[in-house]
Amino acid sequence: MEREPGELIAIFQPRVEAERAELLARSDATDVDRRPVELDQQSVGRLSRMDSLQIQAMAVAVEQRRKARLVALEMALRRMAKADYGYCVDCGEFIGMRRLEIDPAALKCVKCA
């Protein structure tokens, strides 16, 4: 069932903004984990440094995925501002409510995806 752009925006904009805010908060909260690991051999043993390097690498990878999702959410908010939200960027057809409920930042309908 196709919906009007205004109705879609009213339904999904709060979800997109909430997810965006949550991702930004998580990014701020994990900033310490992504900082370079100091290699002071006097205070930290070799295995502890290796653990720290691994934790840092995982935190950096998570942050990269988080930033990619933030870009997708920003694009969804821009499409909402232009009243293009909810329609496939390839064919222009309605994406579908179920698909938008699963991912409110979806760009394409199932057929084009």
N, C-alpha and C positions, 0 to 999 in steps of 0.2 A: 504494500500500500504506500503510494507516494505521498509525501508530506510537503507542505509549503516551506520555503527556506526560513521564514521567520519562526515557524513552529519548530523546525529542526534546531535552529540556533537557541531557542528558549530551552530545549531539552538538553542539548549537548554542550553548550558553552560553559555552564557551571562545572560539568565533569572535566572538560579539557582544562579549564583554569585551575581546578583543584589538583589535578594530576601534575600540572606544570609547577604549581606551588610546592607540592610534595617533593618532586624531583629536585627543585632548587634547594629546598631545605636539606635533603639528603646529601646533595653535593657539598653544601656548606659544612655539614656534620662530619663528612669523611675527608675533609681537606687535609687533616693531619696525616692520614694514612697514605696519601699520595705524595707527600713531600719526600725529597731525596733522603736515602738512608745514610747516616754518618758512619764512616768506617773507622771508628776509634777503637783500636785493638786493646786498649787498656781497660775500657769499661764494659765491653761486650765481647763475648766469645764468638768463635767462627760460626757455630751452628745458629746462634741467636741472630747474627747478621744475615745468614742465609734465610732464616725464617722472616726476618724483617724485609729483605729484598723481595721474597715471594709475596708477602702481604702487600707490599707497595705495588708490585706488578699487577696483582689481582685488582687492587683498588683503582689503578689507572685504567685497566680494561673495563671495569664496571662504569667508570666515569665516561669513557668513550661511548658506551652504549647509552648511558643516561643522556649525554649531549645529543646523540642522534635522535633519541625520542623527543627531547626538547625541541629540536628543529621541526620534527613532524607536528608537534602540538602547536608551535608558532605558525606553521603553514596552515593548519586547520583554523586557527584564530583569524588569520588573514583572509581565508576563504569565507569565513563567517562575516567579516567586515564588508566584503564585496558581494555578499549574498550568493556566493557560488557553492556554499557548503552543502554537502550531501549528494553532489553530482559528480560522476566519473570525469576525471581530467582527460581521458582518451575519447570516449564516445559521447559524453554529455548526459547519459542516462542516469536515473536515480540509483544510488549505490545500494540502498536497501536498509531498512531499519535494523534487522538482525546483524548485519555486517557492521553498521555504525555502533550498535550496542557493544559489540565485541571490541571494536577498535574505532573510537570516535575520530581518529586522525586518518582513517582510510582515505586513500586517494582515488581508488579505482573500484568499479563494480566487479563482481565475481567473474564475469565473462572476460573482462579485459585484464584482470589480474593474472 
